C-alpha cells in the first residue's frame, strides 16, 4: 500500500453521492473517475493521464461524455 491509499467498505452509490458531480463521473457500475485526470474518452472507455484504461458502460457513455465536455468547456 502506498501512503495515500485508504481502504474502506461502502457501496459505490454511497461514495458517489458524497463526491462533487462536476469533478467525478460514474462511468461504469464499478468505476468513478475524476475528470481532471482524463486524457481521452471513446465509447469503449476512458484513458487516464497515468495510462490506466477504465471501461465505460454503454448506458453511462452519453452522460459521461456530456460531463467531460462541460469540464473542457466544449459545447456539444
Secondary structure, 3 states (H helix, E strand, C coil): CCCCCCCCCCCHHHHHHCCCCCCEEEEECCEEEEHHHEEEECCCEEEECCCCEEECCHHHHHHHHHHHHHHCCCCC
